[in-house]
Amino acid sequence: MNICNSISLVDFTAGVLTTILSIVVCFVIIIALILYVKKSKKRKNMVRNKKKQNDNPEQNG
């Protein structure tokens, strides 16, 4: 009986560890995606601004 109880405790702790690890991994992935989107938006805005500034003098000239 003691062996069965110890096995159930090991399984329970393993389940808790896996859930905690999965939650941490999910948060890391979400944060990484948010940072990537922010960087990509900044890059797109910079490129668009450069294109607009280059297009305006060509149209005026």
C-alpha positions as CSV (number, residue, x, y, z in Angstrom):
1,M,0.0,0.0,0.0
2,N,2.8,2.4,0.8
3,I,4.3,1.8,-2.7
4,C,1.0,2.7,-4.3
5,N,0.7,5.9,-2.3
6,S,4.3,7.0,-3.2
7,I,3.7,6.3,-6.9
8,S,0.5,8.4,-6.8
9,L,2.4,11.3,-5.1
10,V,5.1,11.1,-7.8
11,D,2.5,11.1,-10.5
12,F,0.8,14.1,-8.9
13,T,4.0,16.1,-8.5
14,A,5.0,15.3,-12.1
15,G,1.6,16.5,-13.3
16,V,2.0,19.8,-11.3
17,L,5.5,20.3,-12.7
18,T,4.3,19.7,-16.3
19,T,1.4,22.1,-15.9
20,I,3.6,24.8,-14.4
21,L,6.2,24.3,-17.2
22,S,3.5,24.4,-19.8
23,I,2.1,27.7,-18.4
24,V,5.6,29.2,-18.3
25,V,6.3,28.1,-21.9
26,C,2.9,29.6,-23.0
27,F,3.7,32.9,-21.4
28,V,7.2,32.9,-22.9
29,I,5.7,32.2,-26.4
30,I,3.1,35.0,-26.0
31,I,5.7,37.5,-24.8
32,A,8.0,36.6,-27.7
33,L,5.1,37.0,-30.2
34,I,4.2,40.4,-28.7
35,L,7.8,41.6,-28.9
36,Y,8.1,40.3,-32.5
37,V,4.9,42.1,-33.6
38,K,6.1,45.3,-32.0
39,K,9.4,45.1,-33.8
40,S,7.8,44.2,-37.1
41,K,5.4,47.2,-36.8
42,K,8.3,49.6,-36.1
43,R,10.1,48.3,-39.1
44,K,7.1,48.6,-41.3
45,N,6.4,52.1,-40.1
46,M,10.0,53.1,-40.7
47,V,9.9,51.7,-44.2
48,R,6.6,53.4,-45.0
49,N,7.9,56.8,-43.7
50,K,11.0,56.5,-45.8
51,K,8.9,55.6,-48.9
52,K,6.6,58.6,-48.4
53,Q,9.5,61.0,-47.9
54,N,11.1,59.7,-51.1
55,D,7.9,59.8,-53.1
56,N,6.9,63.4,-52.2
57,P,10.0,65.2,-53.7
58,E,9.7,63.1,-56.8
59,Q,6.1,64.1,-57.4
60,N,6.8,67.7,-56.7
61,G,9.9,67.7,-58.9
